[in-house]
Amino acid sequence: MTHNIAILGASGYTGAELVRLIAPHPEMKIVALSAERKAGRPMAEVFPHLACLDLPDLVKVQDIDFAGIDLCFAALPHGLSQAIVRDLPRDLKVVDLGADFRLRDPDEYEKWYGKPHAAPELQGEAVYGLTEFYRDAIAGARLVAGTGCNAATVQYALRPLIEAGLIDLDRIICDLKNGTTGAGRGLKEHMLFSERSGDVMGYAQGGTHRHLAEFDQEFSALAG
């Protein structure tokens, strides 16, 4: 059985990687790709390394007929998925790879992201996409929230140790490094190769990194 797939935000790095991974899958067929500013262009024109794949052209989200879609991936900047997902057909399965549905508490979302959530009724419905720990819930979910990269890395490393009682919870230090692609595709001078090559830069210091909210949510639930 072949499942029809839509990818929203296909012109970003995450969207392009999704296309690369999904296109050869024997049970998936990419039938819709969205990109607002690049709508109307072939995917191969935006990402030449994907020219070998048979892909639909990029379109705006509102031009996608979701009636024929089985699964929709949203690879959009935080804040953009909320209203879109809220208005999608209720029988459509959605995996949001942004930050919009990671936090279950609307107040926590507003605290960390600076504005109220546009679809708070969906925050409690979304299943946190940490596959090895929520596999059964994810399999039956309509809406899955992809985890933050740092949040996933730390949880995969620490949760088994915490559950086994093997570490002192008061003495945990996590040292994480991200590649610059984690900052997205938008042009930023301090992210240029000549600026970053061979260098390491701290960011979101002083307890301001938004993935900390995911640590608090998930480890609090683990602790009961």
Secondary structure, DSSP 8 states (H G I E B T S, - for coil): --EEEEEETTTSHHHHHHHHHHTT-TTEEEEEEE-STTTTS-HHHH-GGGTTS----EE-GGG--GGG-SEEEE---TTSHHHHHHTS-TT-EEEE-SSTTT-S-HHHHHHHHSS--S-HHHHTT-EE--HHHHHHHHHT-SEEE---HHHHHHHHHHHHHHHTT-S-TTS--------GGGG-SS--GGGSHHHHTT-----STTTT-THHHHHHHHHHHHH-
